[in-house]
Amino acid sequence: MHKYEIIIYWSDEDDAYIAEVPELPGCASDGKTHQEVLKNIEVVIDEWIETAKLMGRSVPEPRGRLLFA
């Protein structure tokens, strides 16, 4: 379980919940339920971190709750 802030919202256009991780640019996923989107975003966070490390890029430390969304 990661400690990055995850924002979840419903998208009528996609007919799915969308999860975004503001601290990891481009890190997003979708799912038909809250449980599914949370499961999916955890996988995508792992993949984002792994890819960043393979490319020699820094991985931001989780800051916790953002001041605004």
VOKOLDO-119061 format. One line per field, with one value per atom (N, C-alpha, C, CB): atom name; residue number from 1; chain; x, y, z. Coordinates in nm, 4 decimals, padded with zeros to 6 digits. Each point is the difference from the previous one (the first is absolute). Last residue first. Glycine has a CB too. Example, Ala and Ser with C-alpha at 12.3 -4.5 7.8 and 13.67 -1.06 7.14 Angstrom:
residues 2
atom = c(N,CA,C,CB,N,CA,C,CB)
n = c(2,2,2,2,1,1,1,1)
chain = c(A,A,A,A,A,A,A,A)
c1 = c(01.2850,00.0820,-00.0770,00.1184,-00.0894,-00.0890,00.0900,-00.1892)
c2 = c(-00.2250,00.1190,00.1090,-00.0628,-00.5092,00.1190,00.1200,-00.1173)
c3 = c(00.7080,00.0060,00.0730,-00.2145,00.2075,00.0000,00.0000,00.1246)
END
This chain:
residues 69
atom = c(N,CA,C,CB,N,CA,C,CB,N,CA,C,CB,N,CA,C,CB,N,CA,C,CB,N,CA,C,CB,N,CA,C,CB,N,CA,C,CB,N,CA,C,CB,N,CA,C,CB,N,CA,C,CB,N,CA,C,CB,N,CA,C,CB,N,CA,C,CB,N,CA,C,CB,N,CA,C,CB,N,CA,C,CB,N,CA,C,CB,N,CA,C,CB,N,CA,C,CB,N,CA,C,CB,N,CA,C,CB,N,CA,C,CB,N,CA,C,CB,N,CA,C,CB,N,CA,C,CB,N,CA,C,CB,N,CA,C,CB,N,CA,C,CB,N,CA,C,CB,N,CA,C,CB,N,CA,C,CB,N,CA,C,CB,N,CA,C,CB,N,CA,C,CB,N,CA,C,CB,N,CA,C,CB,N,CA,C,CB,N,CA,C,CB,N,CA,C,CB,N,CA,C,CB,N,CA,C,CB,N,CA,C,CB,N,CA,C,CB,N,CA,C,CB,N,CA,C,CB,N,CA,C,CB,N,CA,C,CB,N,CA,C,CB,N,CA,C,CB,N,CA,C,CB,N,CA,C,CB,N,CA,C,CB,N,CA,C,CB,N,CA,C,CB,N,CA,C,CB,N,CA,C,CB,N,CA,C,CB,N,CA,C,CB,N,CA,C,CB,N,CA,C,CB,N,CA,C,CB,N,CA,C,CB,N,CA,C,CB,N,CA,C,CB,N,CA,C,CB,N,CA,C,CB,N,CA,C,CB,N,CA,C,CB)
n = c(69,69,69,69,68,68,68,68,67,67,67,67,66,66,66,66,65,65,65,65,64,64,64,64,63,63,63,63,62,62,62,62,61,61,61,61,60,60,60,60,59,59,59,59,58,58,58,58,57,57,57,57,56,56,56,56,55,55,55,55,54,54,54,54,53,53,53,53,52,52,52,52,51,51,51,51,50,50,50,50,49,49,49,49,48,48,48,48,47,47,47,47,46,46,46,46,45,45,45,45,44,44,44,44,43,43,43,43,42,42,42,42,41,41,41,41,40,40,40,40,39,39,39,39,38,38,38,38,37,37,37,37,36,36,36,36,35,35,35,35,34,34,34,34,33,33,33,33,32,32,32,32,31,31,31,31,30,30,30,30,29,29,29,29,28,28,28,28,27,27,27,27,26,26,26,26,25,25,25,25,24,24,24,24,23,23,23,23,22,22,22,22,21,21,21,21,20,20,20,20,19,19,19,19,18,18,18,18,17,17,17,17,16,16,16,16,15,15,15,15,14,14,14,14,13,13,13,13,12,12,12,12,11,11,11,11,10,10,10,10,9,9,9,9,8,8,8,8,7,7,7,7,6,6,6,6,5,5,5,5,4,4,4,4,3,3,3,3,2,2,2,2,1,1,1,1)
chain = c(A,A,A,A,A,A,A,A,A,A,A,A,A,A,A,A,A,A,A,A,A,A,A,A,A,A,A,A,A,A,A,A,A,A,A,A,A,A,A,A,A,A,A,A,A,A,A,A,A,A,A,A,A,A,A,A,A,A,A,A,A,A,A,A,A,A,A,A,A,A,A,A,A,A,A,A,A,A,A,A,A,A,A,A,A,A,A,A,A,A,A,A,A,A,A,A,A,A,A,A,A,A,A,A,A,A,A,A,A,A,A,A,A,A,A,A,A,A,A,A,A,A,A,A,A,A,A,A,A,A,A,A,A,A,A,A,A,A,A,A,A,A,A,A,A,A,A,A,A,A,A,A,A,A,A,A,A,A,A,A,A,A,A,A,A,A,A,A,A,A,A,A,A,A,A,A,A,A,A,A,A,A,A,A,A,A,A,A,A,A,A,A,A,A,A,A,A,A,A,A,A,A,A,A,A,A,A,A,A,A,A,A,A,A,A,A,A,A,A,A,A,A,A,A,A,A,A,A,A,A,A,A,A,A,A,A,A,A,A,A,A,A,A,A,A,A,A,A,A,A,A,A,A,A,A,A,A,A,A,A,A,A,A,A,A,A,A,A,A,A,A,A,A,A,A,A)
c1 = c(-00.7160,-00.0124,-00.0484,-00.0461,00.3441,-00.1181,-00.0018,-00.0023,00.3272,-00.0737,-00.1279,00.2147,-00.0059,00.0312,-00.0842,00.0590,00.1093,-00.1122,00.0478,-00.1425,00.5211,-00.1228,-00.1048,00.1293,00.3207,-00.0140,-00.1223,00.1157,00.2433,-00.1391,-00.0043,-00.0765,00.4948,-00.0463,-00.1457,00.2355,-00.0049,-00.0362,-00.0413,-00.0712,00.4228,-00.1358,-00.0347,00.0213,00.3497,-00.0289,-00.1471,00.1831,00.1076,-00.0707,-00.0296,-00.1013,00.3036,00.0910,-00.0626,00.1789,-00.3765,00.0404,00.0950,-00.2176,00.0302,00.0693,00.0529,-00.1458,-00.1228,00.1310,00.0809,-00.0981,-00.3466,00.0824,00.1404,-00.2061,-00.1132,00.0419,00.0907,-00.2128,00.0177,00.0965,00.0543,-00.1194,-00.2300,00.1247,00.1081,-00.1313,-00.2978,00.0535,00.1356,-00.2330,-00.0146,00.0582,00.0633,-00.1703,-00.0644,00.1186,00.0715,-00.1116,-00.2980,00.1020,00.1288,-00.1791,-00.1936,00.0560,00.1066,-00.2185,-00.0240,00.0845,00.0697,-00.1539,-00.1609,00.1158,00.0979,-00.1430,-00.2740,00.0957,00.1217,-00.1880,-00.1725,00.0695,00.1050,-00.2046,-00.0781,00.0878,00.0840,-00.1668,-00.1631,00.1092,00.0995,-00.1552,-00.2341,00.0898,00.1157,-00.1925,-00.1441,00.0755,00.0992,-00.1947,-00.1034,00.0959,00.0880,-00.1609,-00.1973,00.1067,00.1090,-00.1662,-00.0994,-00.0374,00.1161,-00.1534,00.1884,-00.1467,-00.0500,-00.0115,00.4963,-00.0645,-00.1493,00.2070,00.3349,-00.1458,-00.0524,-00.0090,00.4900,-00.0602,-00.1514,00.1990,00.3285,-00.1459,-00.0487,-00.0166,00.4714,-00.0374,-00.1514,00.2297,00.0449,-00.0476,-00.0455,00.1521,00.1621,-00.0593,-00.0374,00.1328,-00.0981,00.0661,-00.0626,00.0494,-00.2116,00.1449,00.0804,-00.0469,-00.4457,00.0570,00.1522,-00.2142,-00.1279,00.0987,00.0745,00.0254,-00.5406,00.1208,00.0894,-00.1239,-00.3408,00.0905,00.1244,-00.0877,-00.4628,00.1361,00.0786,-00.0744,-00.4084,00.0720,00.1424,-00.1428,-00.2616,00.0869,00.0526,00.0654,-00.2825,-00.0898,00.0784,-00.1545,00.3034,00.0608,-00.0896,00.2210,-00.3729,00.0543,00.0575,00.0506,-00.2016,-00.1116,00.0506,-00.1551,00.4270,00.0033,-00.1177,00.2532,-00.0884,-00.0783,00.0100,-00.1578,00.5476,-00.1227,-00.0698,00.1001,00.3513,-00.0929,-00.1237,00.0849,00.4668,-00.1270,-00.0860,00.1067,00.3387,-00.0728,-00.1330,00.1107,00.4156,-00.1400,-00.0601,00.0457,00.3631,-00.0294,-00.1491,00.1931,00.0647,-00.0482,-00.0245,00.1230,-00.1420,00.0776,-00.0635,00.0756,-00.0682,-00.0850,00.0886,-00.1848)
c2 = c(02.0381,-00.1020,00.0625,-00.1746,00.3304,00.0171,-00.1078,00.2487,-00.2598,00.1138,00.0267,00.0964,-00.5958,00.1251,00.1120,-00.1241,-00.3521,00.0808,00.1306,-00.1012,-00.2411,-00.0075,00.0909,-00.0546,-00.0384,00.1168,-00.0089,00.1342,-00.4993,00.0381,00.1182,-00.2383,00.1837,-00.0566,00.0420,00.0065,-00.0608,00.0904,-00.0758,00.1679,-00.3221,-00.0339,00.0907,-00.2437,00.2823,-00.0018,-00.0329,00.1685,-00.3535,00.1191,-00.0123,00.0335,-00.3573,00.0854,00.1284,-00.0946,-00.2956,00.1114,00.0968,-00.0218,-00.3527,-00.0553,00.1089,-00.2007,00.3272,-00.0488,-00.0556,-00.0530,00.1861,00.1171,-00.0433,00.1264,-00.4656,00.0624,00.1198,-00.0766,-00.1358,-00.0894,00.0625,-00.1989,00.4253,00.0069,-00.0852,00.0392,-00.0598,00.1345,00.0113,00.0945,-00.4906,00.0056,00.1368,-00.1673,00.1082,-00.0873,00.0093,-00.1560,00.3774,00.0689,-00.0818,00.1054,-00.3021,00.1046,00.0801,00.0136,-00.3415,-00.0645,00.1060,-00.2009,00.3532,-00.0517,-00.0680,-00.0313,00.1778,00.1096,-00.0444,00.1649,-00.4743,00.0314,00.1086,-00.0655,-00.0474,-00.1131,00.0313,-00.1601,00.4692,00.0033,-00.1123,00.1021,-00.0873,00.1086,00.0114,00.1212,-00.4430,-00.0344,00.1103,-00.1358,00.2074,-00.1052,-00.0337,-00.0916,00.3949,00.0595,-00.1040,00.1606,-00.2603,00.0224,00.0687,-00.2040,00.1091,00.0078,00.0257,-00.1547,00.3283,-00.1212,00.0213,-00.0636,00.2949,00.0035,-00.1324,00.1629,00.1838,-00.1281,00.0157,-00.1277,00.4148,-00.0049,-00.1392,00.2479,00.1025,-00.1236,00.0010,-00.0157,00.3786,-00.0994,-00.1305,00.1018,00.1885,00.0471,-00.1128,00.2066,-00.1885,-00.0809,00.0354,-00.1897,00.3925,00.0079,-00.0782,00.0278,-00.0255,00.1286,00.0095,00.0985,-00.5023,00.0231,00.1284,-00.2519,00.0105,00.0710,00.0207,00.1148,-00.4128,00.0294,00.0660,-00.1958,00.0914,00.0320,00.0305,00.0898,-00.3721,00.0815,00.0193,-00.0854,00.0092,-00.0694,00.0999,-00.1706,00.2453,-00.0904,-00.0838,-00.0079,00.3768,-00.1327,-00.1061,00.1104,00.3403,-00.0265,-00.1417,00.2445,-00.0686,-00.0415,-00.0396,00.1528,-00.1633,00.0582,-00.0549,00.0246,00.0400,-00.0697,00.0750,-00.0890,00.0736,00.0673,-00.0832,00.2259,-00.1943,-00.0858,00.0817,-00.2095,00.2619,00.0685,-00.0896,00.2311,-00.2927,-00.0507,00.0744,-00.2308,00.2724,00.0404,-00.0502,00.2052,-00.4709,00.1135,00.0323,-00.0611,-00.3067,00.1119,00.1253,-00.0948,-00.4812,00.1229,00.1111,-00.0692,-00.4952,00.1186,00.1236,-00.1231)
c3 = c(-00.4072,-00.1053,-00.1266,00.1685,00.3056,-00.0815,-00.1070,00.0442,00.2961,00.0533,-00.0772,00.0759,-00.0302,-00.0683,00.0601,-00.2132,00.4495,-00.0458,-00.0633,00.1793,-00.1669,00.0757,-00.0607,00.2062,-00.3698,00.0861,00.0887,-00.1717,-00.0911,00.0251,00.0969,-00.0401,-00.2848,00.1275,00.0188,00.1028,-00.5982,00.1092,00.1256,-00.1693,-00.2099,00.0411,00.1176,-00.0792,-00.3615,00.1434,00.0240,00.0404,-00.4697,00.0482,00.1489,-00.2276,-00.1034,00.0752,00.0514,-00.1357,-00.1006,-00.0858,00.0707,-00.1187,00.3452,-00.1162,-00.0923,00.0153,00.3547,00.0448,-00.1176,00.2260,-00.3097,00.0327,00.0414,00.0715,-00.1423,-00.1257,00.0254,-00.1068,00.4811,-00.0647,-00.1286,00.0980,00.1238,00.0771,-00.0652,00.2104,-00.3971,-00.0180,00.0681,-00.0123,00.0767,-00.1340,-00.0272,-00.0785,00.4848,-00.0026,-00.1347,00.1633,-00.1319,00.0802,00.0007,00.1448,-00.3458,-00.0852,00.0760,-00.1266,00.3630,-00.1011,-00.0852,-00.0046,00.3103,00.0730,-00.0963,00.2062,-00.3692,00.0144,00.0799,-00.0124,-00.0537,-00.1247,00.0188,-00.1246,00.4878,-00.0316,-00.1236,00.1011,00.0105,00.0984,-00.0247,00.1674,-00.4317,-00.0373,00.0992,-00.1068,00.1955,-00.1207,-00.0364,-00.0808,00.4422,00.0325,-00.1199,00.1681,-00.2253,00.0808,00.0288,00.1040,-00.5471,00.1405,00.0722,-00.0013,-00.4635,00.0080,00.1424,-00.1952,-00.0127,00.0485,00.0107,00.1245,-00.2755,00.0074,00.0534,-00.1918,00.1981,-00.0333,00.0039,00.0936,-00.0784,00.0094,-00.0396,-00.0507,00.0634,00.0696,00.0240,00.1118,-00.3038,-00.0957,00.0627,-00.1608,00.4618,-00.1254,-00.0964,00.0281,00.5039,-00.1024,-00.1346,00.1651,00.2291,00.0220,-00.1029,00.2406,-00.2271,-00.0403,00.0133,00.0675,-00.1675,00.1056,-00.0372,00.0535,-00.1794,-00.0407,00.1210,-00.1871,-00.0113,00.1118,-00.0563,00.1367,-00.2887,-00.0394,00.1269,-00.2274,00.0750,00.0967,-00.0521,00.1947,-00.5475,00.0952,00.1026,-00.1758,-00.2692,00.0727,00.1002,-00.1982,-00.1016,00.0001,00.0626,00.0105,-00.0353,-00.1332,-00.0108,-00.0232,00.4390,-00.0859,-00.1385,00.1267,00.3432,-00.1333,-00.0810,00.0102,00.5467,-00.1009,-00.1322,00.1765,00.2233,-00.0420,-00.1069,00.0539,00.3295,-00.0745,-00.0349,00.1175,00.0549,-00.0218,-00.0878,00.0223,00.3261,-00.1169,-00.0074,00.0158,00.2365,-00.0059,-00.1312,00.1437,00.0875,-00.0864,00.0056,-00.1508,00.3650,00.0803,-00.0829,00.1926,-00.2852,-00.0123,00.0814,-00.2280,00.2516,00.0000,00.0000,00.1225)
END
